[in-house]
């Protein structure tokens, strides 16, 4: 009778490797939508307007 080799460690290692590669792929695609474009510019403009309004109405304790 031939002894069967236990390949469970190989399977676990393969699953871990696939998970790590998957994380790197997803991490690389995470910021694709943040590339400069029309929507990014309009969002930044809206933020700037809201920030200026906040600064104008905030309490000023330096007087």
N, C-alpha and C positions, 0 to 999 in steps of 0.2 A: 504494500500500500504506500502510495506517495503521500507525503504530508502536504496539506494545503497551506499556502502562505497567507498570513493575515494581512489584508490590504486596507484595513480600516484607517490606519494612519495616513495612507496615501489618499484616500477619499476625503478625509477631513482636511488635509493640506490643500487639496484641489479646491474644495469649497471655500476655504479661507483665501486662497489666491484669487479666485473669481470674485469674491466679495471686495477685496482690496482693489482689484482692477476696476470693478464697478464704481467704487467710491471715487477713484481718480477720474473716471469718465464723467460722472455726474458733477464733480467739483469743477472740471474744466468747462462744462456747459452752463454752470450756474450764473455766470455774469454775461452771457451772450446777449441777453435782452437789454443790457445796460449800455450798449454801444451808442455813441452820440447819434441822435436822430431828432426828428421833429418832436416826437413825444417827450423826449428827454429835455429838450430846450423849453418846451411849454411848461413842463413840470418844474423845472428850475426857476422859470420866470414867476410862476405862481408862488413858489416857496419864497422867492425874494420879496414879492409884494406883501405876503403874509408876515414875513419877518420884519419888514420896515414898519408895518402897521403895529406889530407887537412892540417894537422898540419905541415908537412914537407915543404909545399909550401906557408904557410901563412907568412905574414910580421912579423918580430920579431923586436920590438922596444925597447928591453931591453939592447941593446948594447950601 
